[in-house]
Amino acid sequence: MSKQSMSGTPECSWVAVTDASGRTRMEARWSVAPAVSTQAA
């Protein structure tokens, strides 16, 4: 069996977006946070 590590955990953040007519709305953006690696001794 091989060990696989995940590249990270998805995180959602909200950003304000202004459209061409000047209206502002909140939009969700997903990104992958870097994985924290731990090594066993």
C-alpha positions in Angstrom: 0.0 0.0 0.0 1.4 3.4 -0.9 1.0 6.6 1.2 -0.6 9.6 -0.5 -0.6 13.1 0.9 -3.3 15.6 0.1 -2.2 18.9 -1.5 -4.4 20.9 0.8 -7.8 21.6 2.1 -10.3 23.8 0.2 -11.1 27.1 1.9 -13.9 29.5 1.1 -13.4 33.3 1.3 -15.8 36.1 0.4 -14.8 39.0 -1.7 -16.6 42.2 -2.7 -17.1 42.4 -6.5 -18.3 45.5 -8.3 -20.0 45.0 -11.7 -19.9 47.4 -14.7 -23.0 49.3 -13.5 -21.4 50.0 -10.1 -23.3 47.5 -8.0 -21.4 45.6 -5.4 -22.1 42.0 -4.4 -20.3 39.4 -2.3 -18.8 36.4 -4.2 -17.5 33.2 -2.8 -14.0 32.2 -3.9 -12.5 28.7 -3.3 -8.8 28.1 -3.0 -6.7 25.3 -1.8 -4.6 26.0 1.3 -1.1 24.5 1.4 -0.9 21.2 3.3 0.9 21.1 6.6 3.4 18.3 6.5 4.3 16.4 9.5 7.1 13.8 9.6 7.2 10.9 11.9 10.5 10.2 13.6 
